[in-house]
Amino acid sequence: MNFGHKDFRKVRRMESLNAILQVILLALVFLGVNYLAARFYSRVDLTRANKHSLSLESQAYLENIDPQKPVSIIVTLMTRPEDTEEDQRTRKEVEKLLREYVYHANRHGPQRLSVEYVDVFKHRERARELATKYGLQQGDSILFACEKRNRLIPAAHLRALQEGTGKLIGFRGEALFTSAILHVTRNEKDKVYFVNGHGELFLDTADSDRGITEVSAFLMKRNIEPETLNLLIAGKIPNDAKLVVIASPQSAFSEEEVILLRDYLNRSNGRVIVLLDPYIKHGLENLFWDWGVDVQDKLVVEPASSSTIAQNGATLVREFSNHQITRSIGANHIPVLVGPCRPAQPDIGAPADETRRVTSLMRSREGSWAETDYRKSGPAKPEARDVAGPISLAVVAERQVGQQGIQIAGGKLTVFGNSSWVTNAWFKSRGNRELLHNSVLWNLDRYTLVDIPPRPVQEYELTIDAQEFKELRGRLFLLPLSVLLLGAICFWTRRH
């Protein structure tokens, strides 16, 4: 009996130990699953327009942040009793957006981005540190810092307000945040030189027809520094020129200038964007011939219809090729507004060159044509000498250079048959801005897919009276009551 009693106690102890081990094992499994879920997870935005996700442009920039130079974001948005509904919504939008930034920046490895929330009234010591280190003297702002560079964004700049009413219609946070991250993470700005001396568009003039100050501001927000360049005076293209832009010259280039441009493209693997207009002699024919580009002295005529002509007389271009510059524009069915165009297309008669690739970017619609005798008076009609459409309106030529089977990107020449689309009058069009954005960043090898428009603020409101609320309440209770009744019937059936 004693032996059996001891054996029974031993079994009870083993059972207790086994239960304890099972509890510990279950706890370890629970902790392990939660650890893996916290470290390795993915988010899916199921909204139709992906309105809760960062744009592809922002995601590309975040993934390229150097882990050795992380970005710190310090938010000093404060909560006060007198805060308006717009203030509260701004704080919520900032918190939600910054969670997306942290997720996309840190999901593939070392921490590239961190966010800190500071109440400058409650955390006085931390506020003094920020004031000493970054010169932060105000609340209600977001500070972006990386090494010795920082940028401050006041909360008021985040709101897109409707003109006249001042109503909040959008949230500009993503565009400003991504711009700030670009500013603090890049040591140097890319320099883009706009050629002058031939009556080109004015970089520092607000004139609606010949000024491109909107373009200048657009580039500077993306950490790109625009400057002017007179080739005859300078006698060379500066070594720091990442891109040269020739925008609507009104007189022909000299042979010396063409040689400078050719050497820049061929020997320095340079990047040049040319925007030409009809009626003007440009003197760049030899350069275009070498790069397989044909810019004819013709005028593209579109058939008159409401789908191709805008109210301001601009032509709506809707046909785009599957190139990195125009792919996102065409996929989103965004039209580009252009003025009178001349053909800019691949030159089928250019000498063969295996290192060169020429691609049409956008074209006119079916039924259009390239008018040869466009200076004649009277309505334009297609004739035998004219070229039937669709007509290419922009073209890009690029070369690959290298040896022993290793090919790298060489020079790039992009030519548009119109320049009006970058002027202050028309640059507010979304398609025009995205076309320039993609063209510049592709030439700078900083290509990303899309621009970042403000996020619209949408409100959903259900207005019902008391009777409608009673009817709705009855319908909402109908389903759980039906489930409860069905369960009771099943229970009664099984008992009997």
Secondary structure, 3 states (H helix, E strand, C coil): CHHHHHHHHHHHHHHHHHHHHHHHHHHHHHHHHHHHHHHCCCCCCCCCCCCCCCCHHHHHHHHCCCCCCCEEEEECCCCCCCCCHHHHHHHHHHHHHHHHHHHHHHCCCCCCEEEEECCCCCCHHHHHHHHHHHCCCCCCEEEEEECCEEEEEEHHHHEEECCCCCCEEEECHHHHHHHHHHHHHCCCCEEEEEECCCCCCECCCCCCCCECHHHHHHHHCCCEEEEEECHHHHCCCCCCEEEEEEECCCCCCCHHHHHHHHHHHHCCCCEEEEECCCCCCCCCHHHHHHCCEEECCCEEECCCCCCCECCCCCEEECEECCCCCCHHHHHCCCCEEECCCCCEEECCCCCCCCCEEEEEEEECCCCCEEECCCCCCCCCCCCCCCEECCCEEEEEEEEEEEECCEEEEEEEEEEECCCHHHCCCCCCCHHHHHHHHHHHHHHCCCCCCCCCCCEECCCCCCCCCHHHHHHHHHHHHHHHHHHHHHHHHHHHHHHC
